[in-house]
Structure formats: C-alpha cells, structure tokens
Amino acid sequence: MNVDKLRGKIAENRMNISEFCEAAGFVRSTFDRKMRGESEFDRDEIERIINTLKMTDEEMRNIFFEDIVA
C-alpha cells in the first residue's frame, strides 16, 4: 500500500485524517495502525475509503495494489 498517495488523496479531498476517519467510519487509532502497516485494510474498509474519497479505479490500484503489480 502506498501510504503517501493515500494521505495525498485525503488532502486532495480537503480533509485532515480525523475528518476522513469520521467520514469513512474509522476509529482513528485503528486507521493509524493500518497506515503504519501493523495490520491490513480489509475489503470492506478499502471500499469505504474508495467511496469516501471518490477514487477512480486507477487511483485505487495505485494506492492499494502498487506493491503487488510492481
């Protein structure tokens, strides 16, 4: 997962991390752990992120699957 790109997409949507977590239904501490790579986002969480940030398929692939494709 590309954390920098996800942070950039959140900023592009004019949200800070706390605002994003509230909008997407994340507990901030859980989201932070996932961003640090201590656990992974599950499919439902990825869907919520995509919908909240109105991501295109390409943006989603670049953020969540960059390591797999490369």
CHARMM-style PDB file with segment names, atoms N, HN, CA, C and O in Angstrom:
ATOM      1  N   MET     1       0.834  -1.168   0.000  1.00  0.00      PROA
ATOM      2  CA  MET     1       0.000   0.000   0.000  1.00  0.00      PROA
ATOM      3  C   MET     1       0.888   1.244   0.000  1.00  0.00      PROA
ATOM      4  O   MET     1       1.913   1.288   0.681  1.00  0.00      PROA
ATOM      5  N   ASN     2       0.488   2.235  -0.760  1.00  0.00      PROA
ATOM      6  HN  ASN     2      -0.345   2.200  -1.312  1.00  0.00      PROA
ATOM      7  CA  ASN     2       1.242   3.476  -0.820  1.00  0.00      PROA
ATOM      8  C   ASN     2       0.593   4.498   0.112  1.00  0.00      PROA
ATOM      9  O   ASN     2      -0.377   5.163  -0.251  1.00  0.00      PROA
ATOM     10  N   VAL     3       1.144   4.609   1.309  1.00  0.00      PROA
ATOM     11  HN  VAL     3       1.932   4.069   1.604  1.00  0.00      PROA
ATOM     12  CA  VAL     3       0.601   5.485   2.345  1.00  0.00      PROA
ATOM     13  C   VAL     3       0.645   6.944   1.911  1.00  0.00      PROA
ATOM     14  O   VAL     3      -0.298   7.695   2.162  1.00  0.00      PROA
ATOM     15  N   ASP     4       1.730   7.350   1.262  1.00  0.00      PROA
ATOM     16  HN  ASP     4       2.495   6.741   1.057  1.00  0.00      PROA
ATOM     17  CA  ASP     4       1.860   8.748   0.838  1.00  0.00      PROA
ATOM     18  C   ASP     4       0.766   9.126  -0.155  1.00  0.00      PROA
ATOM     19  O   ASP     4       0.204  10.219  -0.074  1.00  0.00      PROA
ATOM     20  N   LYS     5       0.464   8.238  -1.082  1.00  0.00      PROA
ATOM     21  HN  LYS     5       0.920   7.351  -1.148  1.00  0.00      PROA
ATOM     22  CA  LYS     5      -0.592   8.528  -2.057  1.00  0.00      PROA
ATOM     23  C   LYS     5      -1.960   8.605  -1.383  1.00  0.00      PROA
ATOM     24  O   LYS     5      -2.788   9.441  -1.744  1.00  0.00      PROA
ATOM     25  N   LEU     6      -2.193   7.733  -0.405  1.00  0.00      PROA
ATOM     26  HN  LEU     6      -1.520   7.054  -0.112  1.00  0.00      PROA
ATOM     27  CA  LEU     6      -3.471   7.783   0.311  1.00  0.00      PROA
ATOM     28  C   LEU     6      -3.578   9.088   1.095  1.00  0.00      PROA
ATOM     29  O   LEU     6      -4.623   9.739   1.073  1.00  0.00      PROA
ATOM     30  N   ARG     7      -2.512   9.474   1.786  1.00  0.00      PROA
ATOM     31  HN  ARG     7      -1.664   8.945   1.804  1.00  0.00      PROA
ATOM     32  CA  ARG     7      -2.529  10.761   2.505  1.00  0.00      PROA
ATOM     33  C   ARG     7      -2.773  11.920   1.537  1.00  0.00      PROA
ATOM     34  O   ARG     7      -3.501  12.859   1.858  1.00  0.00      PROA
ATOM     35  N   GLY     8      -2.163  11.850   0.353  1.00  0.00      PROA
ATOM     36  HN  GLY     8      -1.572  11.087   0.092  1.00  0.00      PROA
ATOM     37  CA  GLY     8      -2.356  12.886  -0.652  1.00  0.00      PROA
ATOM     38  C   GLY     8      -3.793  12.953  -1.141  1.00  0.00      PROA
ATOM     39  O   GLY     8      -4.334  14.037  -1.360  1.00  0.00      PROA
ATOM     40  N   LYS     9      -4.403  11.795  -1.311  1.00  0.00      PROA
ATOM     41  HN  LYS     9      -3.964  10.915  -1.134  1.00  0.00      PROA
ATOM     42  CA  LYS     9      -5.795  11.753  -1.769  1.00  0.00      PROA
ATOM     43  C   LYS     9      -6.727  12.311  -0.698  1.00  0.00      PROA
ATOM     44  O   LYS     9      -7.710  12.980  -1.016  1.00  0.00      PROA
ATOM     45  N   ILE    10      -6.422  12.040   0.564  1.00  0.00      PROA
ATOM     46  HN  ILE    10      -5.623  11.496   0.823  1.00  0.00      PROA
ATOM     47  CA  ILE    10      -7.215  12.608   1.655  1.00  0.00      PROA
ATOM     48  C   ILE    10      -7.092  14.131   1.635  1.00  0.00      PROA
ATOM     49  O   ILE    10      -8.094  14.838   1.748  1.00  0.00      PROA
ATOM     50  N   ALA    11      -5.869  14.634   1.492  1.00  0.00      PROA
ATOM     51  HN  ALA    11      -5.056  14.060   1.401  1.00  0.00      PROA
ATOM     52  CA  ALA    11      -5.644  16.085   1.436  1.00  0.00      PROA
ATOM     53  C   ALA    11      -6.316  16.698   0.211  1.00  0.00      PROA
ATOM     54  O   ALA    11      -6.873  17.793   0.282  1.00  0.00      PROA
ATOM     55  N   GLU    12      -6.259  15.984  -0.910  1.00  0.00      PROA
ATOM     56  HN  GLU    12      -5.806  15.094  -0.968  1.00  0.00      PROA
ATOM     57  CA  GLU    12      -6.898  16.458  -2.149  1.00  0.00      PROA
ATOM     58  C   GLU    12      -8.398  16.657  -1.935  1.00  0.00      PROA
ATOM     59  O   GLU    12      -9.008  17.529  -2.553  1.00  0.00      PROA
ATOM     60  N   ASN    13      -8.981  15.850  -1.064  1.00  0.00      PROA
ATOM     61  HN  ASN    13      -8.485  15.142  -0.562  1.00  0.00      PROA
ATOM     62  CA  ASN    13     -10.406  15.972  -0.743  1.00  0.00      PROA
ATOM     63  C   ASN    13     -10.653  16.982   0.385  1.00  0.00      PROA
ATOM     64  O   ASN    13     -11.746  17.055   0.947  1.00  0.00      PROA
ATOM     65  N   ARG    14      -9.619  17.751   0.697  1.00  0.00      PROA
ATOM     66  HN  ARG    14      -8.732  17.692   0.241  1.00  0.00      PROA
ATOM     67  CA  ARG    14      -9.690  18.827   1.691  1.00  0.00      PROA
ATOM     68  C   ARG    14     -10.151  18.329   3.061  1.00  0.00      PROA
ATOM     69  O   ARG    14     -10.991  18.939   3.722  1.00  0.00      PROA
ATOM     70  N   MET    15      -9.566  17.189   3.462  1.00  0.00      PROA
ATOM     71  HN  MET    15      -8.883  16.693   2.925  1.00  0.00      PROA
ATOM     72  CA  MET    15      -9.842  16.627   4.778  1.00  0.00      PROA
ATOM     73  C   MET    15      -8.528  16.402   5.502  1.00  0.00      PROA
ATOM     74  O   MET    15      -7.496  16.152   4.879  1.00  0.00      PROA
ATOM     75  N   ASN    16      -8.574  16.494   6.818  1.00  0.00      PROA
ATOM     76  HN  ASN    16      -9.412  16.697   7.325  1.00  0.00      PROA
ATOM     77  CA  ASN    16      -7.438  16.012   7.590  1.00  0.00      PROA
ATOM     78  C   ASN    16      -7.751  14.562   7.968  1.00  0.00      PROA
ATOM     79  O   ASN    16      -8.835  14.065   7.661  1.00  0.00      PROA
ATOM     80  N   ILE    17      -6.822  13.889   8.626  1.00  0.00      PROA
ATOM     81  HN  ILE    17      -5.942  14.293   8.875  1.00  0.00      PROA
ATOM     82  CA  ILE    17      -7.011  12.463   8.925  1.00  0.00      PROA
ATOM     83  C   ILE    17      -8.219  12.252   9.836  1.00  0.00      PROA
ATOM     84  O   ILE    17      -8.986  11.313   9.625  1.00  0.00      PROA
ATOM     85  N   SER    18      -8.400  13.090  10.827  1.00  0.00      PROA
ATOM     86  HN  SER    18      -7.777  13.854  10.999  1.00  0.00      PROA
ATOM     87  CA  SER    18      -9.540  12.940  11.741  1.00  0.00      PROA
ATOM     88  C   SER    18     -10.866  13.096  11.000  1.00  0.00      PROA
ATOM     89  O   SER    18     -11.795  12.319  11.222  1.00  0.00      PROA
ATOM     90  N   GLU    19     -10.956  14.084  10.132  1.00  0.00      PROA
ATOM     91  HN  GLU    19     -10.201  14.715   9.952  1.00  0.00      PROA
ATOM     92  CA  GLU    19     -12.185  14.290   9.355  1.00  0.00      PROA
ATOM     93  C   GLU    19     -12.453  13.107   8.439  1.00  0.00      PROA
ATOM     94  O   GLU    19     -13.593  12.663   8.297  1.00  0.00      PROA
ATOM     95  N   PHE    20     -11.385  12.598   7.813  1.00  0.00      PROA
ATOM     96  HN  PHE    20     -10.460  12.958   7.928  1.00  0.00      PROA
ATOM     97  CA  PHE    20     -11.540  11.444   6.941  1.00  0.00      PROA
ATOM     98  C   PHE    20     -12.025  10.232   7.725  1.00  0.00      PROA
ATOM     99  O   PHE    20     -12.943   9.536   7.291  1.00  0.00      PROA
ATOM    100  N   CYS    21     -11.414   9.978   8.876  1.00  0.00      PROA
ATOM    101  HN  CYS    21     -10.668  10.543   9.229  1.00  0.00      PROA
ATOM    102  CA  CYS    21     -11.805   8.819   9.689  1.00  0.00      PROA
ATOM    103  C   CYS    21     -13.277   8.896  10.072  1.00  0.00      PROA
ATOM    104  O   CYS    21     -13.995   7.898  10.020  1.00  0.00      PROA
ATOM    105  N   GLU    22     -13.711  10.068  10.449  1.00  0.00      PROA
ATOM    106  HN  GLU    22     -13.127  10.879  10.491  1.00  0.00      PROA
ATOM    107  CA  GLU    22     -15.120  10.237  10.810  1.00  0.00      PROA
ATOM    108  C   GLU    22     -16.026   9.980   9.603  1.00  0.00      PROA
ATOM    109  O   GLU    22     -17.038   9.289   9.716  1.00  0.00      PROA
ATOM    110  N   ALA    23     -15.660  10.533   8.460  1.00  0.00      PROA
ATOM    111  HN  ALA    23     -14.837  11.094   8.368  1.00  0.00      PROA
ATOM    112  CA  ALA    23     -16.474  10.373   7.251  1.00  0.00      PROA
ATOM    113  C   ALA    23     -16.520   8.927   6.774  1.00  0.00      PROA
ATOM    114  O   ALA    23     -17.545   8.469   6.268  1.00  0.00      PROA
ATOM    115  N   ALA    24     -15.408   8.205   6.935  1.00  0.00      PROA
ATOM    116  HN  ALA    24     -14.575   8.576   7.346  1.00  0.00      PROA
ATOM    117  CA  ALA    24     -15.317   6.828   6.439  1.00  0.00      PROA
ATOM    118  C   ALA    24     -15.672   5.787   7.495  1.00  0.00      PROA
ATOM    119  O   ALA    24     -15.722   4.594   7.198  1.00  0.00      PROA
ATOM    120  N   GLY    25     -15.919   6.232   8.726  1.00  0.00      PROA
ATOM    121  HN  GLY    25     -15.879   7.202   8.968  1.00  0.00      PROA
ATOM    122  CA  GLY    25     -16.317   5.308   9.778  1.00  0.00      PROA
ATOM    123  C   GLY    25     -15.178   4.530  10.411  1.00  0.00      PROA
ATOM    124  O   GLY    25     -15.362   3.389  10.835  1.00  0.00      PROA
ATOM    125  N   PHE    26     -14.010   5.137  10.475  1.00  0.00      PROA
ATOM    126  HN  PHE    26     -13.860   6.063  10.130  1.00  0.00      PROA
ATOM    127  CA  PHE    26     -12.855   4.501  11.109  1.00  0.00      PROA
ATOM    128  C   PHE    26     -12.633   5.075  12.504  1.00  0.00      PROA
ATOM    129  O   PHE    26     -12.866   6.261  12.737  1.00  0.00      PROA
ATOM    130  N   VAL    27     -12.189   4.244  13.416  1.00  0.00      PROA
ATOM    131  HN  VAL    27     -12.000   3.281  13.227  1.00  0.00      PROA
ATOM    132  CA  VAL    27     -11.642   4.726  14.678  1.00  0.00      PROA
ATOM    133  C   VAL    27     -10.231   5.196  14.349  1.00  0.00      PROA
ATOM    134  O   VAL    27      -9.472   4.470  13.707  1.00  0.00      PROA
ATOM    135  N   ARG    28      -9.878   6.380  14.772  1.00  0.00      PROA
ATOM    136  HN  ARG    28     -10.495   6.970  15.293  1.00  0.00      PROA
ATOM    137  CA  ARG    28      -8.604   6.988  14.384  1.00  0.00      PROA
ATOM    138  C   ARG    28      -7.413   6.086  14.721  1.00  0.00      PROA
ATOM    139  O   ARG    28      -6.515   5.922  13.896  1.00  0.00      PROA
ATOM    140  N   SER    29      -7.396   5.504  15.916  1.00  0.00      PROA
ATOM    141  HN  SER    29      -8.126   5.637  16.587  1.00  0.00      PROA
ATOM    142  CA  SER    29      -6.248   4.678  16.316  1.00  0.00      PROA
ATOM    143  C   SER    29      -6.130   3.435  15.425  1.00  0.00      PROA
ATOM    144  O   SER    29      -5.021   3.005  15.107  1.00  0.00      PROA
ATOM    145  N   THR    30      -7.246   2.868  15.030  1.00  0.00      PROA
ATOM    146  HN  THR    30      -8.147   3.217  15.288  1.00  0.00      PROA
ATOM    147  CA  THR    30      -7.228   1.705  14.137  1.00  0.00      PROA
ATOM    148  C   THR    30      -6.698   2.098  12.767  1.00  0.00      PROA
ATOM    149  O   THR    30      -5.881   1.386  12.183  1.00  0.00      PROA
ATOM    150  N   PHE    31      -7.162   3.224  12.260  1.00  0.00      PROA
ATOM    151  HN  PHE    31      -7.826   3.802  12.734  1.00  0.00      PROA
ATOM    152  CA  PHE    31      -6.705   3.711  10.960  1.00  0.00      PROA
ATOM    153  C   PHE    31      -5.199   3.972  10.990  1.00  0.00      PROA
ATOM    154  O   PHE    31      -4.482   3.611  10.057  1.00  0.00      PROA
ATOM    155  N   ASP    32      -4.730   4.594  12.058  1.00  0.00      PROA
ATOM    156  HN  ASP    32      -5.313   4.888  12.816  1.00  0.00      PROA
ATOM    157  CA  ASP    32      -3.295   4.881  12.189  1.00  0.00      PROA
ATOM    158  C   ASP    32      -2.463   3.596  12.175  1.00  0.00      PROA
ATOM    159  O   ASP    32      -1.418   3.542  11.526  1.00  0.00      PROA
ATOM    160  N   ARG    33      -2.922   2.564  12.887  1.00  0.00      PROA
ATOM    161  HN  ARG    33      -3.771   2.608  13.414  1.00  0.00      PROA
ATOM    162  CA  ARG    33      -2.198   1.284  12.885  1.00  0.00      PROA
ATOM    163  C   ARG    33      -2.118   0.696  11.476  1.00  0.00      PROA
ATOM    164  O   ARG    33      -1.083   0.162  11.077  1.00  0.00      PROA
ATOM    165  N   LYS    34      -3.199   0.796  10.741  1.00  0.00      PROA
ATOM    166  HN  LYS    34      -4.040   1.229  11.066  1.00  0.00      PROA
ATOM    167  CA  LYS    34      -3.218   0.254   9.379  1.00  0.00      PROA
ATOM    168  C   LYS    34      -2.295   1.069   8.471  1.00  0.00      PROA
ATOM    169  O   LYS    34      -1.636   0.513   7.592  1.00  0.00      PROA
ATOM    170  N   MET    35      -2.250   2.367   8.680  1.00  0.00      PROA
ATOM    171  HN  MET    35      -2.786   2.819   9.393  1.00  0.00      PROA
ATOM    172  CA  MET    35      -1.369   3.216   7.879  1.00  0.00      PROA
ATOM    173  C   MET    35       0.107   2.932   8.189  1.00  0.00      PROA
ATOM    174  O   MET    35       0.965   3.096   7.321  1.00  0.00      PROA
ATOM    175  N   ARG    36       0.400   2.511   9.410  1.00  0.00      PROA
ATOM    176  HN  ARG    36      -0.297   2.377  10.114  1.00  0.00      PROA
ATOM    177  CA  ARG    36       1.777   2.156   9.778  1.00  0.00      PROA
ATOM    178  C   ARG    36       2.132   0.741   9.334  1.00  0.00      PROA
ATOM    179  O   ARG    36       3.282   0.325   9.476  1.00  0.00      PROA
ATOM    180  N   GLY    37       1.177   0.004   8.804  1.00  0.00      PROA
ATOM    181  HN  GLY    37       0.244   0.343   8.689  1.00  0.00      PROA
ATOM    182  CA  GLY    37       1.442  -1.344   8.327  1.00  0.00      PROA
ATOM    183  C   GLY    37       1.385  -2.407   9.407  1.00  0.00      PROA
ATOM    184  O   GLY    37       1.829  -3.533   9.187  1.00  0.00      PROA
ATOM    185  N   GLU    38       0.846  -2.070  10.569  1.00  0.00      PROA
ATOM    186  HN  GLU    38       0.485  -1.155  10.747  1.00  0.00      PROA
ATOM    187  CA  GLU    38       0.746  -3.035  11.661  1.00  0.00      PROA
ATOM    188  C   GLU    38      -0.383  -4.039  11.419  1.00  0.00      PROA
ATOM    189  O   GLU    38      -0.370  -5.142  11.967  1.00  0.00      PROA
ATOM    190  N   SER    39      -1.337  -3.656  10.611  1.00  0.00      PROA
ATOM    191  HN  SER    39      -1.347  -2.761  10.166  1.00  0.00      PROA
ATOM    192  CA  SER    39      -2.392  -4.562  10.144  1.00  0.00      PROA
ATOM    193  C   SER    39      -2.828  -4.067   8.777  1.00  0.00      PROA
ATOM    194  O   SER    39      -2.465  -2.967   8.361  1.00  0.00      PROA
ATOM    195  N   GLU    40      -3.599  -4.874   8.086  1.00  0.00      PROA
ATOM    196  HN  GLU    40      -3.894  -5.768   8.423  1.00  0.00      PROA
ATOM    197  CA  GLU    40      -4.009  -4.526   6.726  1.00  0.00      PROA
ATOM    198  C   GLU    40      -5.469  -4.106   6.688  1.00  0.00      PROA
ATOM    199  O   GLU    40      -6.273  -4.513   7.526  1.00  0.00      PROA
ATOM    200  N   PHE    41      -5.797  -3.276   5.689  1.00  0.00      PROA
ATOM    201  HN  PHE    41      -5.144  -2.946   5.008  1.00  0.00      PROA
ATOM    202  CA  PHE    41      -7.186  -2.924   5.451  1.00  0.00      PROA
ATOM    203  C   PHE    41      -7.892  -4.136   4.861  1.00  0.00      PROA
ATOM    204  O   PHE    41      -7.346  -4.816   3.992  1.00  0.00      PROA
ATOM    205  N   ASP    42      -9.107  -4.409   5.333  1.00  0.00      PROA
ATOM    206  HN  ASP    42      -9.551  -3.857   6.039  1.00  0.00      PROA
ATOM    207  CA  ASP    42      -9.880  -5.487   4.721  1.00  0.00      PROA
ATOM    208  C   ASP    42     -10.699  -4.918   3.560  1.00  0.00      PROA
ATOM    209  O   ASP    42     -10.705  -3.711   3.318  1.00  0.00      PROA
ATOM    210  N   ARG    43     -11.371  -5.790   2.867  1.00  0.00      PROA
ATOM    211  HN  ARG    43     -11.366  -6.770   3.064  1.00  0.00      PROA
ATOM    212  CA  ARG    43     -12.098  -5.390   1.657  1.00  0.00      PROA
ATOM    213  C   ARG    43     -13.146  -4.318   1.945  1.00  0.00      PROA
ATOM    214  O   ARG    43     -13.270  -3.351   1.193  1.00  0.00      PROA
ATOM    215  N   ASP    44     -13.903  -4.488   3.035  1.00  0.00      PROA
ATOM    216  HN  ASP    44     -13.802  -5.273   3.645  1.00  0.00      PROA
ATOM    217  CA  ASP    44     -14.933  -3.512   3.400  1.00  0.00      PROA
ATOM    218  C   ASP    44     -14.309  -2.146   3.687  1.00  0.00      PROA
ATOM    219  O   ASP    44     -14.856  -1.118   3.286  1.00  0.00      PROA
ATOM    220  N   GLU    45     -13.184  -2.133   4.369  1.00  0.00      PROA
ATOM    221  HN  GLU    45     -12.741  -2.968   4.695  1.00  0.00      PROA
ATOM    222  CA  GLU    45     -12.515  -0.877   4.688  1.00  0.00      PROA
ATOM    223  C   GLU    45     -12.002  -0.187   3.425  1.00  0.00      PROA
ATOM    224  O   GLU    45     -12.107   1.032   3.290  1.00  0.00      PROA
ATOM    225  N   ILE    46     -11.455  -0.961   2.515  1.00  0.00      PROA
ATOM    226  HN  ILE    46     -11.370  -1.952   2.624  1.00  0.00      PROA
ATOM    227  CA  ILE    46     -10.987  -0.392   1.245  1.00  0.00      PROA
ATOM    228  C   ILE    46     -12.162   0.215   0.481  1.00  0.00      PROA
ATOM    229  O   ILE    46     -12.040   1.297  -0.093  1.00  0.00      PROA
ATOM    230  N   GLU    47     -13.290  -0.475   0.473  1.00  0.00      PROA
ATOM    231  HN  GLU    47     -13.389  -1.355   0.939  1.00  0.00      PROA
ATOM    232  CA  GLU    47     -14.499   0.052  -0.192  1.00  0.00      PROA
ATOM    233  C   GLU    47     -14.908   1.392   0.425  1.00  0.00      PROA
ATOM    234  O   GLU    47     -15.247   2.333  -0.293  1.00  0.00      PROA
ATOM    235  N   ARG    48     -14.875   1.472   1.755  1.00  0.00      PROA
ATOM    236  HN  ARG    48     -14.600   0.708   2.338  1.00  0.00      PROA
ATOM    237  CA  ARG    48     -15.258   2.716   2.432  1.00  0.00      PROA
ATOM    238  C   ARG    48     -14.302   3.845   2.074  1.00  0.00      PROA
ATOM    239  O   ARG    48     -14.727   4.983   1.878  1.00  0.00      PROA
ATOM    240  N   ILE    49     -13.016   3.535   1.989  1.00  0.00      PROA
ATOM    241  HN  ILE    49     -12.670   2.610   2.149  1.00  0.00      PROA
ATOM    242  CA  ILE    49     -12.027   4.544   1.609  1.00  0.00      PROA
ATOM    243  C   ILE    49     -12.283   5.019   0.189  1.00  0.00      PROA
ATOM    244  O   ILE    49     -12.307   6.221  -0.075  1.00  0.00      PROA
ATOM    245  N   ILE    50     -12.474   4.079  -0.723  1.00  0.00      PROA
ATOM    246  HN  ILE    50     -12.455   3.102  -0.509  1.00  0.00      PROA
ATOM    247  CA  ILE    50     -12.721   4.411  -2.132  1.00  0.00      PROA
ATOM    248  C   ILE    50     -13.946   5.302  -2.268  1.00  0.00      PROA
ATOM    249  O   ILE    50     -13.912   6.312  -2.970  1.00  0.00      PROA
ATOM    250  N   ASN    51     -15.023   4.926  -1.596  1.00  0.00      PROA
ATOM    251  HN  ASN    51     -15.050   4.105  -1.025  1.00  0.00      PROA
ATOM    252  CA  ASN    51     -16.266   5.694  -1.696  1.00  0.00      PROA
ATOM    253  C   ASN    51     -16.150   7.064  -1.052  1.00  0.00      PROA
ATOM    254  O   ASN    51     -16.636   8.051  -1.605  1.00  0.00      PROA
ATOM    255  N   THR    52     -15.518   7.137   0.104  1.00  0.00      PROA
ATOM    256  HN  THR    52     -15.123   6.335   0.553  1.00  0.00      PROA
ATOM    257  CA  THR    52     -15.379   8.416   0.799  1.00  0.00      PROA
ATOM    258  C   THR    52     -14.528   9.392  -0.011  1.00  0.00      PROA
ATOM    259  O   THR    52     -14.826  10.584  -0.072  1.00  0.00      PROA
ATOM    260  N   LEU    53     -13.468   8.878  -0.631  1.00  0.00      PROA
ATOM    261  HN  LEU    53     -13.225   7.909  -0.581  1.00  0.00      PROA
ATOM    262  CA  LEU    53     -12.552   9.741  -1.389  1.00  0.00      PROA
ATOM    263  C   LEU    53     -12.885   9.822  -2.873  1.00  0.00      PROA
ATOM    264  O   LEU    53     -12.191  10.493  -3.637  1.00  0.00      PROA
ATOM    265  N   LYS    54     -13.957   9.129  -3.279  1.00  0.00      PROA
ATOM    266  HN  LYS    54     -14.520   8.583  -2.659  1.00  0.00      PROA
ATOM    267  CA  LYS    54     -14.398   9.145  -4.681  1.00  0.00      PROA
ATOM    268  C   LYS    54     -13.239   8.815  -5.632  1.00  0.00      PROA
ATOM    269  O   LYS    54     -12.967   9.545  -6.586  1.00  0.00      PROA
ATOM    270  N   MET    55     -12.570   7.698  -5.344  1.00  0.00      PROA
ATOM    271  HN  MET    55     -12.791   7.105  -4.569  1.00  0.00      PROA
ATOM    272  CA  MET    55     -11.403   7.287  -6.125  1.00  0.00      PROA
ATOM    273  C   MET    55     -11.801   6.638  -7.446  1.00  0.00      PROA
ATOM    274  O   MET    55     -12.826   5.964  -7.550  1.00  0.00      PROA
ATOM    275  N   THR    56     -10.966   6.859  -8.439  1.00  0.00      PROA
ATOM    276  HN  THR    56     -10.133   7.406  -8.354  1.00  0.00      PROA
ATOM    277  CA  THR    56     -11.100   6.129  -9.694  1.00  0.00      PROA
ATOM    278  C   THR    56     -10.476   4.748  -9.514  1.00  0.00      PROA
ATOM    279  O   THR    56      -9.767   4.504  -8.538  1.00  0.00      PROA
ATOM    280  N   ASP    57     -10.742   3.855 -10.451  1.00  0.00      PROA
ATOM    281  HN  ASP    57     -11.318   4.053 -11.243  1.00  0.00      PROA
ATOM    282  CA  ASP    57     -10.126   2.523 -10.397  1.00  0.00      PROA
ATOM    283  C   ASP    57      -8.603   2.626 -10.424  1.00  0.00      PROA
ATOM    284  O   ASP    57      -7.912   1.894  -9.715  1.00  0.00      PROA
ATOM    285  N   GLU    58      -8.094   3.520 -11.228  1.00  0.00      PROA
ATOM    286  HN  GLU    58      -8.655   4.115 -11.803  1.00  0.00      PROA
ATOM    287  CA  GLU    58      -6.642   3.685 -11.332  1.00  0.00      PROA
ATOM    288  C   GLU    58      -6.045   4.174 -10.017  1.00  0.00      PROA
ATOM    289  O   GLU    58      -5.010   3.672  -9.579  1.00  0.00      PROA
ATOM    290  N   GLU    59      -6.693   5.151  -9.389  1.00  0.00      PROA
ATOM    291  HN  GLU    59      -7.534   5.558  -9.745  1.00  0.00      PROA
ATOM    292  CA  GLU    59      -6.204   5.643  -8.099  1.00  0.00      PROA
ATOM    293  C   GLU    59      -6.209   4.525  -7.062  1.00  0.00      PROA
ATOM    294  O   GLU    59      -5.256   4.378  -6.297  1.00  0.00      PROA
ATOM    295  N   MET    60      -7.278   3.742  -7.038  1.00  0.00      PROA
ATOM    296  HN  MET    60      -8.052   3.861  -7.660  1.00  0.00      PROA
ATOM    297  CA  MET    60      -7.386   2.634  -6.096  1.00  0.00      PROA
ATOM    298  C   MET    60      -6.261   1.633  -6.306  1.00  0.00      PROA
ATOM    299  O   MET    60      -5.634   1.193  -5.342  1.00  0.00      PROA
ATOM    300  N   ARG    61      -6.003   1.272  -7.549  1.00  0.00      PROA
ATOM    301  HN  ARG    61      -6.513   1.630  -8.332  1.00  0.00      PROA
ATOM    302  CA  ARG    61      -4.914   0.328  -7.840  1.00  0.00      PROA
ATOM    303  C   ARG    61      -3.567   0.904  -7.433  1.00  0.00      PROA
ATOM    304  O   ARG    61      -2.745   0.203  -6.844  1.00  0.00      PROA
ATOM    305  N   ASN    62      -3.334   2.173  -7.740  1.00  0.00      PROA
ATOM    306  HN  ASN    62      -4.002   2.743  -8.218  1.00  0.00      PROA
ATOM    307  CA  ASN    62      -2.055   2.807  -7.420  1.00  0.00      PROA
ATOM    308  C   ASN    62      -1.806   2.900  -5.921  1.00  0.00      PROA
ATOM    309  O   ASN    62      -0.659   2.851  -5.478  1.00  0.00      PROA
ATOM    310  N   ILE    63      -2.858   3.032  -5.149  1.00  0.00      PROA
ATOM    311  HN  ILE    63      -3.790   3.072  -5.509  1.00  0.00      PROA
ATOM    312  CA  ILE    63      -2.704   3.157  -3.697  1.00  0.00      PROA
ATOM    313  C   ILE    63      -2.637   1.800  -3.025  1.00  0.00      PROA
ATOM    314  O   ILE    63      -1.738   1.560  -2.218  1.00  0.00      PROA
ATOM    315  N   PHE    64      -3.564   0.904  -3.335  1.00  0.00      PROA
ATOM    316  HN  PHE    64      -4.294   1.098  -3.991  1.00  0.00      PROA
ATOM    317  CA  PHE    64      -3.686  -0.339  -2.586  1.00  0.00      PROA
ATOM    318  C   PHE    64      -2.950  -1.525  -3.179  1.00  0.00      PROA
ATOM    319  O   PHE    64      -2.632  -2.473  -2.461  1.00  0.00      PROA
ATOM    320  N   PHE    65      -2.674  -1.491  -4.471  1.00  0.00      PROA
ATOM    321  HN  PHE    65      -2.932  -0.720  -5.054  1.00  0.00      PROA
ATOM    322  CA  PHE    65      -2.090  -2.678  -5.096  1.00  0.00      PROA
ATOM    323  C   PHE    65      -0.788  -2.411  -5.818  1.00  0.00      PROA
ATOM    324  O   PHE    65      -0.339  -3.246  -6.602  1.00  0.00      PROA
ATOM    325  N   GLU    66      -0.173  -1.272  -5.576  1.00  0.00      PROA
ATOM    326  HN  GLU    66      -0.538  -0.593  -4.939  1.00  0.00      PROA
ATOM    327  CA  GLU    66       1.069  -0.903  -6.234  1.00  0.00      PROA
ATOM    328  C   GLU    66       2.157  -1.945  -6.003  1.00  0.00      PROA
ATOM    329  O   GLU    66       2.854  -2.324  -6.944  1.00  0.00      PROA
ATOM    330  N   ASP    67       2.312  -2.411  -4.777  1.00  0.00      PROA
ATOM    331  HN  ASP    67       1.745  -2.104  -4.012  1.00  0.00      PROA
ATOM    332  CA  ASP    67       3.358  -3.385  -4.452  1.00  0.00      PROA
ATOM    333  C   ASP    67       3.125  -4.725  -5.162  1.00  0.00      PROA
ATOM    334  O   ASP    67       4.079  -5.388  -5.570  1.00  0.00      PROA
ATOM    335  N   ILE    68       1.885  -5.110  -5.306  1.00  0.00      PROA
ATOM    336  HN  ILE    68       1.110  -4.572  -4.975  1.00  0.00      PROA
ATOM    337  CA  ILE    68       1.549  -6.393  -5.927  1.00  0.00      PROA
ATOM    338  C   ILE    68       1.841  -6.365  -7.419  1.00  0.00      PROA
ATOM    339  O   ILE    68       2.363  -7.334  -7.969  1.00  0.00      PROA
ATOM    340  N   VAL    69       1.503  -5.244  -8.086  1.00  0.00      PROA
ATOM    341  HN  VAL    69       1.079  -4.456  -7.639  1.00  0.00      PROA
ATOM    342  CA  VAL    69       1.673  -5.127  -9.526  1.00  0.00      PROA
ATOM    343  C   VAL    69       3.125  -4.946  -9.901  1.00  0.00      PROA
ATOM    344  O   VAL    69       3.563  -5.459 -10.930  1.00  0.00      PROA
ATOM    345  N   ALA    70       3.883  -4.227  -9.087  1.00  0.00      PROA
ATOM    346  HN  ALA    70       3.526  -3.811  -8.251  1.00  0.00      PROA
ATOM    347  CA  ALA    70       5.275  -3.915  -9.385  1.00  0.00      PROA
ATOM    348  C   ALA    70       6.135  -5.109  -9.270  1.00  0.00      PROA
ATOM    349  OT1 ALA    70       7.343  -5.023  -9.488  1.00  0.00      PROA
TER     350      ALA     70
END
